[in-house]
């Protein structure tokens, strides 16, 4: 039986729309073993802030929020053997308050306690469209370890669903950078992340992943490119701030090797449009250079620009309703409280203020 590596013409989208994810690993804390003195007090991540960012991101058109393997709830990593589980624990704790955004968390492809992972994922609140995703990190091209972890998590979740209420399976996210990872990602991943600066090679990777997925009888696998952004009012300011951010982050910057976009919101939208229309990506996972500046730039600048170009869909969550004001009354009620004319309002306000001032002046202060 032969399998076509070409998609059916009927399945091709007539208008390419991008999936946009947002990496909020930076809202975690710095572990003490990364050069900080053990004498410093233990710092804890602000989960209320993380939930607020996640909810606001979704309300402005972001499909999911990602917490990478570097995310930490506490800064005392040296004495915590289960710190690798922190992204999943954080997602579980904020899920009731995070709106309808996806929550994608990273765990190591080997060495993770799969029963703990499954237990945390099973407790994520799936309300208002919230969904969970699991990214397997540090697999180092070991496709066997990757396959074992995927199978283990699936079995653990199946057991959890059998013991409790039915829990949706998480969407699987797999980073891909080499040929050996393409076939496995095509067979298992719902979302593939690539870290590539060459548009043509990214396009080849995307085509290979989608062909492998079709060969495995699967469709609609999304290939997303990691994009590091620094967004300012002009390019010079963005470049200057990007240099400062890079100097602060040093060699351990989480966006090392990622595609970069330093400039105005329009510049970032132009780059995204170029890659989407060239077939090099189905979307991007944005790694903001700094918080909250570059998150604001994404939500208030880049996404509206992409929406105006038809590159992202309409917001999935409606804007917050405006404050309800009492409707104008009629009949006897309207005659009891006559409306003040527009011209008379300033004089009425000044008269009321004068009366309040006079009353205050009459009060004796001890």
Secondary structure, 3 states (H helix, E strand, C coil): CCCCCCCCHHHCCCCCCCEEEEECHHHCCCCCCCCCCCCCCCCECCHHHHHHHHHHHHHCCCCEEEECCCCCCECCHHHCCCHHHHHHHHHHHHHHHCCCCEEEEEEECCCCCHHHHHHHHHCCCCCCCCEEEEEEECCCCCHHHHHHHHHHHHHHHHHHHHHCCCCCCCEEEEECCCHHHHHHHHHHCCEEEECCCCHHHHHHHHHHHHHHHHHCCCCCCEEEEEEEEEECCCHHHHHHHHHHHHHHHHHHCCCCCCEEEEECHHHHHHHHHHHHHCCCCCEEEEEECCCCHHHHHHHHHHHHHHHHCCCCCCCCCCCCCCCCCCCCCCCHHHHHCCCCCHHHHHHHHHHHHHHHHHHHHCCCCC
